[in-house]
Each structure stands twice: as C-alpha cells, then as structure tokens.
Amino acid sequence: MDNTPRFPPTSWTLVSKVRSDDSALVADALTVIYQRYRYPLYCWLRRKNLAHPDAEDVLQDFFARFIRRRSLEQAEPDRGRLRGFLVTSLGNHLRDWLDRNARRPGPLGNHDLELLQRYESEPFHTSATPDIAYERAWALSVIHATIDRLGEQYRRRGKGTLFEKLRPILAEGGSLRGHDTAAIAMSLAMTEDALRAALHRMLKEFGGHLHAEVAETVATKDEIEPEIRHLLSLFSLN
C-alpha cells in the first residue's frame, strides 16, 4: 500500500500555473490560492477595524481585480513569502477601496455568517495586531491541513479510529496530561504503554508532515526550519 502523503501543489507552483495559457489550469490554481488565503486575509482586514460586511466586500473586490489584472504574475519566490506579497497587495487595495467606497453594512448570507463565527471564535480576534492575526490564521491553516493529511494517511492504513481518538490530543500539542489515558486506551483495546507509543509515533509523523507542508510554502529548503519555528512561535504571543 502506498502511504506517501498526497500533498497539493506548492504555493509557488500554483503561481506558475497562473501564468499558463491554459484557462482551465489558471482557474484551478486561482481557486486553490483563494481557498488557502481568503480566511487569513479576512482576519487581517478585521483587525484593521473593518466590519464583517466591509471585509467581505474588500476581499471579493480584491480577488476579482487580482484575477482581472493577472496581478499574481508579478509574484516571485525571491521577493519573499507569497502570503507577504498577498497581504501587501491587499493593503494597497484597501487604501484604494476606502477612497472609492463609503462604509455601508451589507446583508449577511449563510456563508458570511460562518466566516464571521469562525473569526469571532479565534483567541486573537480582539487583541492581535493585523499582521499577527494574519500570521496566526495562516499558521492555523497550515497545522490543520497537516493534521488532515496525517488523518488521510492513517485511514489508508486502516487506523482511522486510532487517529480520531488521538486527534484532539494532537491538536492540543500532543500531551496526554489532562486526558483520561486509561479510558482512551481501553476504548482502543490497548494498554496505556501501547497508547503512549502510538501517540509518540503519531507526533513523529506529524512533524514530518508539517515539514512537508511548510516546504510547499517557501522557495528554498533553507527556509523550512526557520518558517516552522516562526509559525509555532505565533501561538506563544499574547
């Protein structure tokens, strides 16, 4: 059985596809970039004191103009992180948008409410600077994507139940402290020692997947470890 993680294309690979003459390839790449970066950019706008409807309007206008003007073709790996390019571009767009539009509340659809509720559940939504909120939202998206892909691998191995039992522990940092180890082990028909060993293996695999996930967002191998340290450090900030 092939247990190789099935990762999506790298961010910079997606940017190269945006330059393609194949309209379908371009559309697919833009869709992935939109899905990856929409929420972190939304968090940045909210911490810039935009109300939810305005943040939604700005993002929709921003991505529409980006697509129409093919602005992503200007992005290059040697100019820094793709997320840095995007948030800088959004900042420029926000200034233009504020000049062109009076702030006005808009109707909230189901999708909008879901985005709003997600944002308001974040611990950083009332205190972080715009840049920290953006970085934290991005870091969370990387970690959640890593956990999801690790889960896919465990399910392919027939160990989906084990993964689902340990997933909350993994998401909290990987410590059994505060959890009923005996009850978890019993529910999996394992000894406590076997459970600890299984969690240790999962944490090791998580580290490998996180390394691979981060590698997809940077331009060179030398940037991977510093990027991981940076992303993890964001969660220790007040």
N, C-alpha and C positions, 0 to 999 in steps of 0.2 A: 504493500500500500504506500502511495506517495504522500508523505507527511510534510512536504515542502510548503511553507506558508504562501498563500496566494495573495500577494500584495497588489494594490492598484498601482498605476504608473506614478512615477515621481512627479513632484510639482513642476520641476523644470522640463521634464519630458512632456508634460501637458502643455506647457508654454510653447514648446517647439511645435506641437501639433496645431496650436492656434495659428501658426504661420503657414499651415498647409493650404494647398489649393483645393483640397477635398472638403467640401462644405459639411458633409456628414461628420468627418473627423473633427473639424473645427467645433461643430455644435456639441459633440460629445465631450470634448476637452473643456469647453466653457461651462458646461453643465456641472462637471466634476469640481472645477475650481469654484464655481458659485456655491455648491453644496458644502465644500470644505471651509470656505472663508466667510460665508454670509453671517453666521452667528457671532464669531469673534469681532467682525466689523460692526455688527449691530451693538455689541457691548461697548465698543469704543464710542460710538455715537451717543449712547445713553449716558455714558459718563461725561460726555461733552454737554450735558444738560438738555439734550433733545428729548421731547416727549415721545412716547412709543409710536404714535401715528407719523410724526415727522421723521423719526429714524427709519421707519419702513419706507416712506416716500423717498428719502435721500438714497437709501440703498437701491431701490428699484431704479431710480433715475441714474445712479452711478453705474450700475451694471449695464443698463441699456446703452448709455453713452460709451462705456468701455467696449462693448461689442460693436457698436456702430462705427466707432473711430479706430477700432483694432489697436487699442492702446496697449494691450498686453504684449504686442510685438516689440515694444520698447524695453521690456524686462530682460535683464541678462544676469546670469549667476554671479558674475564677478562684481556686480553692483550691490550685492548683499542679499538678504533673505527675500523670498517672494512676498512673505507677509509684510515685510518692511516696505516694499515697493507699493503694495496694495493700500496700506494704511496711509502712506504719504500721499498717494494719488487721491484717496478718499478725503483727506484733509483739504487738499486743493479744491476738490469738487464741492465740499461742504461750504467753503467760503463763497464759491460762485452761487450755490443753491440758496444760501441765505440772502444774497444780494437780489436774487430773482424772485424769491417767494416770501410771502407773508406767512408766518407760522399759523397753521389752522388745523384743528383737530379733524380727524377723518374717522369713518366707520371702522369698527373692529370686526374682522371676519374670524372664523374658527382658527385658521392658520395663524393669524396675527395674535390671537389670544394665547395660543400655545407658545409662541415665541415670547410673549410678554411674561407668561407664568414661569417659563424656564429661566428667564433673566432674573426675575424677582426672587427666585429660589437660590440664586447664587450668593455665597457669603460676601462676595466683593461688590455687590451691586449698589451699596450705599456709601462706600468708603474709598475704594481704589481710585487712583488716577485713571484717565482714559487709556493711557498706554499700558498700565499694569492690568487693567480689566481686559484689554485686548489680548495681552500676552497670556494671562491666566486662562481665558476662554480657549485660546489656541492650544495651550498645554493640556487642558482637559480633553479637548477633542483628540489629541494625539494619544493620550493614555486610554481613553475609551475605545478608540479604534484598535489599539494594541490588545486590549482585553477581548474585544470582539473577535479578533483574528486568532487569538490564542484559543478562544472557545470553539471556533470552527475546527481548529486542529484537533482538539480533544474529542469533539463529536465524531470526526472522521476516524478516530481511533476506537470509538465505541465507549468513550469515557465522559460522555456528556453529563451524566448525573454527578460524577465527581466534580466536574468543573462548576456546575451550577451551585453545588453546596459550598465550594470554596471561593466562588466569585466575589461574594460580599467581603470576605476576609481579604482577598487580593486587592479589591478596590479601596479598602481602608488602610492599606500599607503592608499587608502580609503577616500581621501578628495575630496569634490565637488569643492573646491577652484580652480578657473581657468576653470571650466566647465560651460556650459550654463544650469543651473539647470532647468530653466523654460522650455527650449526646450526639454530636456530629459524627464521631467515629462509629457509634452504634448504628446510626441511620445509614451508614455506608457499609456496614458489616466489616469494619476494620478495627484493628487495635489502635490505641492512641499513638503509639510509636509509628505505626504504618501511616496514620493520618499526617503526622508531622513530617515524615519522609516524603509523602505525596505533595504536601504543601511546599516543602523545600524544592522539589523538582519543578513544581509549577512556577515558583518565583524565579528560578534559574531560567526557565523557558520564557517567562515574561520579559526578563532582562534582554534575552536575545531578540525577541520580537520588538521590544522597544527600540533597541539599537537599529534594527532593520527599518522600522517605521520612521525614525528620525533621519536615517540615511536618505530617505526619499525626499526630504525637505531641505537638504543642504547641497552645496555644489561639490564639496570635496570630502574625502574620508577624514581629513584632519579636523573638520568642523563637528564631527558627530559627538564625541565625548563632551566637548565644551557646551554643545547645544543641549545635551541631556542634563548636564549639571545646571544649566540655566533654567530649563523648564521645571526641574524638580525644585529649584530654589524659590520659584514663584509662590509655592504653597506655604512657605515659611514667613511670607511677608504679611504684615498687618493690613 
